[in-house]
Amino acid sequence: MNKTPRELVAASSKPLVLSILARGDSYGYAIIQQVRERSAGQLEWTDGMLYPVLHRLEQEGLISAVWKKSETGRDRKYYRLKSAGRKAIEQHKTHWRAVSGALEELWEGTACST
């Protein structure tokens, strides 16, 4: 299967991270793993892609971060969704559903040739 275009990966990064954090606090590597699993391997994020998104979400007041000891004893930065982040998820849902619905309607019954 073809690699997901960078533009689509970038556009989906904020709603994906916010939605993952809506399920509970998490840290960078675990978020990357969740994205990989939820996309069946179609989205392969790197640290260099994720951390700017996390920093931007923090600056926007949608998430917060705290250093905690992990179960292995290492310090790890955990990210948590704030109430503004929950509101942002609802906005993202509305926008993505509108886009998805329009595409589904356009593609319905359309034979795509390769």
Sequence and secondary structure as in RCSB ss.txt:
>XXXX:A:sequence
MNKTPRELVAASSKPLVLSILARGDSYGYAIIQQVRERSAGQLEWTDGMLYPVLHRLEQEGLISAVWKKSETGRD
RKYYRLKSAGRKAIEQHKTHWRAVSGALEELWEGTACST
>XXXX:A:secstr
     HHHHHHHHHHHHHHHHHT  EEHHHHHHHHHHHTTTS    HHHHHHHHHHHHHTTSEEEEEEE TTS E
EEEEEE HHHHHHHHHHHHHHHHHHHHHHHHHTT     
